[in-house]
Amino acid sequence: MNPEIKSPSAVRREIPLVDLVSQYRNLREELLPALEHVLESGNFILGDEVALFEEEFARYCGVEHAIGVASGTEALHLALHALGIGPGDEVITAANTFIATAFAISYTGAMPVFVDVREDDFNIDVNLLEQALTPRTKAIIPVHLYGQPADIDAITRFANAHGLKVVEDACQAHGARSNDQPVGSFGHAGCFSFYPGKNLGAYGDGGAIVTNDTELAAKLRLLRQYGQSEKYIHAMVGYNSRLDTLQAAILRTKLKHLEGWNEKRREAAGLYHEFLAVSRAVLPREQPNARHVYHLYVIQHERRDALRAELLAKGIQCGIHYPVPLHLQAPYREARTIPQGAPVTTRLAQRILSLPIYPEISRVQVKRIAQAVKNLD
Ligand SMILES: Cc1ncc(COP(=O)(O)O)c(C=O)c1O
C-alpha cells in the first residue's frame, strides 16, 4: 500500500482542532436552499439577506443595530474610525490577542498600548489600566479572548471615568455573556468576526459591528460602502467593506444553531475539566458571572512543546494562540507595554496550548485527548 495514502482507520483516528466539514454535513439540507435563494435572486451585494441577518444578529446581541462588514479586522477598524480615533491618539488593548486587534488601531493612525493580561483568564488586567493612561488615550479595546468575557464592568467604569470610547473585540466570543448580558453590547461598539472557524463562521470572510448608537450605525453604513449616501453620491471617504450577500444567507442559517453549538462547546469543556482534573495541565478558569463560550480550550503546561509533539504524533491537532506576543512582532517592537515587556503574556506564550474543541467533538474524542495529555504527566 502506498504509505502516502492513510488507511481509513488512521484517518478516523485524526482529531482536528476544528471540524467544519462535520458541521457542514449536519447543516447541508438547510444551507443549500439558502444559497440557492441568493443565487436565483441575482443580488450579491447587500440587499435583503444582509439586512435580515443584521436585524437577527442585533437581536441576538441585545442591541439596536448591527452593520455587516468584510471581516472582524474591518469591523474594528471602521468602528475606531467612526468614533473619531486617528493620528496622535493612543488606544489601550490587551497584549495577548490576535494581531488584527492592533492592526485596526494602526490603520487609523493611532498607536496601540499593550496592557498585560491575567494569568487565570488570559484577559486584560484591569488593575493595570491606570498606568496605561496618558493625555493621548482615546479608547480601549477589551478583547473577550478565547470566548470568555473580559472584566467588562470594570473596563466600562474606567472608560467612563476617563472619557474613553470602548470598542469590544468580540471576534472570538459570539454568544458569551457577562452578568447575563451579551458581549458586544457593553461598549460604544462591539466587533465580531465570521471567519470560518469562529463560533459563528461564514464560508469566507465576514464581520459585523453592533451598537446602540443610531448615529454611529448610520456612519458605519456609509463607511462600509464608499461613503455613499445614495448611488454615486459620496458624503465622505469610505471603504469597500461589505458583508457578502451569500455569506449573510449562510450566517442567517447558522445563527439559529449558535446557542445550541455554544452549549455543546461548554459541555466539551466540562468533559475536559472532568478528565483533566488530576493532571499537570493548568485548566482554563471561568470567571464568576461570565458565560464562556469556549471558542478555544486553552490549557497551560510546563512542557508545552513536548506535549504538543506528543499530541501531534497521536493524530491530535492542537494550536498556540498566540506563540509570539504582539510587542515582540516586527511592527510593534517600539510599542509601549504595561508593565514593561508584558511579562504574563510573554510567559504564557511559552506555556499555552489550544486543544481541539467544536460542537461535534465526542466524549470519546475528548477522553482520548485528555489521556494523551496525561501521558506526559
Ligand atoms: C481577537 C480577534 N480579533 C480580530 C480578529 C480579526 O477577524 P478577521 O479574521 O475576521 O479579520 C480575530 C480573528 O481572526 C480575532 O480572533
The ligand as a Tripos MOL2 file, in Angstrom:
@<TRIPOS>MOLECULE
LIG
   16    16     1     0     0
SMALL
NO_CHARGES

@<TRIPOS>ATOM
      1 C1         -9.4020   38.5320   18.7520 C.3       1 LIG1
      2 C2         -9.5480   38.7390   17.2680 C.ar      1 LIG1
      3 N1         -9.6140   39.9940   16.7890 N.ar      1 LIG1
      4 C3         -9.7460   40.2310   15.4700 C.ar      1 LIG1
      5 C4         -9.8350   39.2120   14.5650 C.ar      1 LIG1
      6 C5         -9.9260   39.5330   13.1150 C.3       1 LIG1
      7 O1        -11.0200   38.9600   12.4850 O.3       1 LIG1
      8 P1        -10.9550   38.5980   10.9010 P.3       1 LIG1
      9 O2        -10.0600   37.4230   10.7490 O.co2     1 LIG1
     10 O3        -12.3780   38.2920   10.5690 O.co2     1 LIG1
     11 O4        -10.4620   39.8050   10.2070 O.co2     1 LIG1
     12 C6         -9.7950   37.8890   15.0140 C.ar      1 LIG1
     13 C7         -9.9510   36.7160   14.1460 C.2       1 LIG1
     14 O5         -9.3270   36.3250   13.2810 O.2       1 LIG1
     15 C8         -9.6140   37.6460   16.4040 C.ar      1 LIG1
     16 O6         -9.5390   36.3960   16.8700 O.3       1 LIG1
@<TRIPOS>BOND
     1     1     2 1
     2     2     3 ar
     3     2    15 ar
     4     3     4 ar
     5     4     5 ar
     6     5     6 1
     7     5    12 ar
     8     6     7 1
     9     7     8 1
    10     8     9 2
    11     8    10 1
    12     8    11 1
    13    12    13 1
    14    12    15 ar
    15    13    14 2
    16    15    16 1
@<TRIPOS>SUBSTRUCTURE
     1 LIG1         1 GROUP 0 **** ****
